[in-house]
Amino acid sequence: ALREAAQTLVIFMGAKRLKEVCAELMAAGFGPATPAALISRGTWPRQTTIVAPLSKLGAKAAAAGAAAPALVIVGEVVRLKKELDWYERQPLFGRRIIITRARSQASQFREQLTALGAEAIELPTIEIRPPRSYKELDQAIRDMRRYDWVVFTSVNGVDLFFDRLKKHHRLDARHLSGCRVAAVGEATRESLSRHGLEPDLMPKIYTTEALAEALAGKNISKKNILLIRPRIAPPKFFDRLKTTGASVTQATGYETISPAREIRNIHRAITARGADAIVFTSSSTARHLSEALGKRAFIKFVRPLKIYSIGPETSRELKRLGARVYRQSDTATIAGLIRTLETAP
């Protein structure tokens, strides 16, 4: 009845009894040369498609170790595979890529990688939290009129600053009308834009070092500068601004912590299944992963992986930790990282 009625036959969950199914179909009148295919793990990054004449599909699938879940497709439609097979031609198809970001920031990155065919695995090595005390930030907001520049070195600083400005002080972007604003890079600029501001200064290279040099070139001697930063931040940026003769006030806008237990649990799961690459989106993601695992375990974990770094500061931190960077993004942005992942062999 199937032979008479169906031009295309799709069999669900047919991998285990594939040889028997093929034999039954041929006994019912399907020709041995009928085009057939088995799709294992369909729509997943590890999808595998095996194409063969009906008489040989079972043996070919067994030799390839094709696993369930699987679909079996029988009929002339199988000949269209080359024209219709867009999924397995995705640039990142079949790759397992570890993302080391805060969980709150990883979802969009994961979706972008998945859309390109990768299996993206979240390994949140940092957690973003409000500061333990808002004393510095509240005082800075009250004193805003005395500042010539307000400097944001991350998206987190922008979002948490404006959250406090709005919810606690009942103010908005107009409160910064007397200040010039500096942003470290494109993502920070986009965050400022969502809050109604465009930065007056953004360096061509998206690093805090480049931002400090760009500010130093703006004749900021004797100017009052407000720096919104995490609770623990590298001192280089602050120290460079101080050499210009500017008066720099630092206000803690947020803090980052390392969810060490979660890191170790996810690390065990990844080690059991393996991965192809790991992406570090900041120097702190690398540092926190090394601290959570211990230096020796960290090196053992990342050594077989292709390590992708978002920028020079992150690359330097990875080198300091003993890791070898495979590729560094051309620009210190998520978009730049994705381009690097797509084009790297």
Secondary structure, DSSP 8 states (H G I E B T S, - for coil): -HHHH-SEEEEET-STTHHHHHHHHHHTT--TT-EEEEEESTTSTT-EEEEEEHHHHHHHHHHHT--SSEEEEEEGGGGGHHHH--GGGSTTTT-EEEEES-HHHHHHHHHHHHHTT-EEEE----EEE--S--HHHHHHHHTGGG-SEEEE-SHHHHHHHHHHHHHTT---GGGGTTSEEEESSHHHHHHHHHTT---SB--SS-SHHHHHHHHHTT--TT-EEEEEEESS--SHHHHHHHTTT-EEEEEEEEEEE--HHHHHHHHHHHHHH--SEEEE-SHHHHHHHHHHH-HHHHHHHHTTSEEEESSHHHHHHHHHTT---SEE-SSSSHHHHHHHHHH--
